[in-house]
Amino acid sequence: METWQIGNVSIHRVVDVLQDIDLTFLLPEATAENLAPMSAWLRPHFVNADGSVPLSIHTFLVRTEDTTLLVDTCIGNDKPRPLPEWDHRQSDFLSRLEAAGAPRHGVDAVLCTHLHVDHVGWNTMRENGRWVPTFPNARYLIGREEWGYWEHEDDPFGAEAKNDSIRPIIESDLVDLVETDHQVTPEVRLVPTPGHTPGHVSVLIVSGGERAIITGDLFHHPVQFARPQWKDIADVDSATAEASRQAFIERFGRDTLVLGTHFASPTSGRIVADGDTFRFDATLQPNSPQSARSTRA
Ligand SMILES: [Zn+2]
């Protein structure tokens, strides 16, 4: 299990699903030919020997001195889903979450960076034939703008999620609708990064002079730091998403540890300059001195 310490805040990655995918399914321009010039840093961790890429669906368990927070809740168990890897899963995710220090009754807050099917699944669990909140003592923080959009739209990757993973927590009165710059705790704040979805957020953690940012799906894969202009077919608004990616790289490319919401191991690293673009350097971890190449203002 990957863990990080950012000042007084600990972060654990708890994986729900790890799968290999054809990256062109998400990024049509990520062909073998277009990835080849970047193989020096993409391989072996971010592109497999056979050209597929690892995609991780995980929760970040974020613990401050007085708050236990989950960022994104993955696929979940028992749920009907269109992709075979996601359909009616039976994983031991909750046991592993508890082993990482967060029994489900001890979670204070649940935060979804956006409301796509792979970010809301463990919001609920099946009990006596009903979908009930998995974390009954938590406040679920849902973007007001995000829910305002999905309330009237269906997720193309899992339309059932709205009824089995979102509406039950609203009906249980566990949801706080929050703005895209909401301060969650003194150390944890949302950062608006719209485009992938209208109310999409990243999550900034600042403590003890250190900073980390959880990407959300603004970036599905590290190659997008080098090619932020490549269209991601999962983005609701491509132009806005590209602008958000460019702004993210400018803002967090210097002194902030980047935690990728779908990055398999290594999940974290820093954005560093690479010629006239950027790359993801996973050798730079918390407390690493800033790379001499990471000098872009
Ligand atoms: Zn996702």
Residues whose N, C-alpha, C, O or C-beta is under 5 A from the ligand:
A	BS01	ZN	D118 D217
